[in-house]
Every structure is written in structure tokens, then in C-alpha cells.
């Protein structure tokens, strides 16, 4: 599987035993049930479940505000409150766009919260006029997330058309699509990680041992491309959308993935396939 350039929508992880640790605190194409959350009605949506981030470019809208009319220079006029579940730690992608009318003066802003009272913001993004983030992506913990989506028309007359929201997730069990390949002589094992984040993958590193979650952002423990050095960690090269390393000792090895937004997640793989030499010398 070859990495591709990912189109941004403008119109919007032998047998391994894994030990899981998470980094951050974060869609099927229709809304289902309604929930009342802190005085607002949060409409439940379901993230599109992806195998690979390369599938993002083929997504259909997860949710749409249809047949809208936004009046120029009247501030935010349309609000939607949505919620979605992340049933397991996942890499989550969100974006948006316009359909029927790609109007230069319309803009949409989305605030993302990690609680039902809409007080713990975990991210935001927007698209259209004077909005520059365009999308949001990163690793989010298992839980329920809440969106405030608001739209306005700031310039170039009124807007009439649809506003589309795209939300998807890849479970970390897929992000860390890992296999172990023992050498024929049994003296080493090659650990292979498939690149499930496509163009959103920044870099991958590993080191021997079971590294605790409290050190995931330590610049003394892990390598940062901008700053921070580690004598123990090793950066891996992307070869045909795979990252790999070979080891000669059984035990725990921690793999850390960083996406192009700087969001990180780590997993421990236990290597058990190296045969001990029982011969006495």
C-alpha cells in the first residue's frame, strides 16, 4: 500500500502480545438518537470507521445542515450541537465543506469538547471565510465528545446551500497494526508496523523496555523532530508504507507514533520469538 497525498475537503497497528497506553484526553453517515446535554439538544452521530487514513478522500458527509440561508453580516446564525462516541482509543479525523453552493463568504467553526457541559475543550477547527485550520485530527481517548457547530455569512451577499461535516476514526488497534517475523535461524525477530495514517504520519520511533505513559512527552526519553534528544530511542524509516526494526533479545519494546499535528500514541509489544541457545559451550 503506497502512501498518497491526502485530499483535504474544501467543498471538506509471528504473534505479538500488546500492552496499551494512550496520550491525549480525540463518523456511517447519519444521525440517530437525540440526547439532552446541559440545556442543549445534542444530536448523536456515528463516526465513519476507517481501516486506513487514505480512505478519507472517499468519505461522504457524516452530517449535513441542508437548505440553509445565511444572511450577510448578521453574525453566527445557525448552530448545531452534536455528540459522538469513541468506543476505544482512536485516531480521529474531522473536516467540513459546502455543497450546492461553494460560497467564498460563508464560514463554519466547530468547537470540540470532552464533556457534556461543553466546558472542557479538546480542539477546534473551521472552514470557509477567515477560517484557516480546515481540519482537526489526533489521538483521542475512549469516551463521548460533543461538538458546537456554528455558521455565518461574512461577505459577498447571502449564502444558500448545504454545510457538510466529515468525521472518521481509526482504532489504535488498527493504527498499531504490528506483526513479528522471526528469522529462520531463530536468533532475531523483525517487528513491522504498517502505516495506517498515510500522509498524516509524521514519524515513528522505538526503544527497548516498557516505557511508562508519564514519559510520553519527555524530550529526554523520546526524540522530537524539532527539539529534544534520546540516546535510547531510534527513529524508523518509512519503506513502502512500513516501519520496521530487528531485535536479538526477547522482551518489551515500546513503539511511539507521532502524526503531522504532533499528536502521539504509544504501544508496547512483547517479543517472544527468539530461541535461546541451549547448547553448552
Secondary structure as GFF3:
##gff-version 3
##sequence-region A 1 281
A	DSSP	beta_strand	17	21	.	.	.	ID=ss1
A	DSSP	beta_strand	31	37	.	.	.	ID=ss2
A	DSSP	beta_strand	40	45	.	.	.	ID=ss3
A	DSSP	beta_strand	48	49	.	.	.	ID=ss4
A	DSSP	three_ten_helix	53	58	.	.	.	ID=ss5
A	DSSP	beta_strand	63	70	.	.	.	ID=ss6
A	DSSP	beta_strand	78	86	.	.	.	ID=ss7
A	DSSP	beta_strand	90	99	.	.	.	ID=ss8
A	DSSP	beta_strand	106	113	.	.	.	ID=ss9
A	DSSP	beta_strand	121	128	.	.	.	ID=ss10
A	DSSP	beta_strand	135	140	.	.	.	ID=ss11
A	DSSP	beta_strand	143	153	.	.	.	ID=ss12
A	DSSP	beta_strand	159	171	.	.	.	ID=ss13
A	DSSP	alpha_helix	172	175	.	.	.	ID=ss14
A	DSSP	beta_strand	178	182	.	.	.	ID=ss15
A	DSSP	beta_strand	189	194	.	.	.	ID=ss16
A	DSSP	three_ten_helix	198	200	.	.	.	ID=ss17
A	DSSP	beta_strand	201	208	.	.	.	ID=ss18
A	DSSP	three_ten_helix	213	215	.	.	.	ID=ss19
A	DSSP	beta_strand	234	236	.	.	.	ID=ss20
A	DSSP	beta_strand	242	247	.	.	.	ID=ss21
A	DSSP	beta_strand	251	259	.	.	.	ID=ss22
A	DSSP	beta_strand	264	271	.	.	.	ID=ss23
###
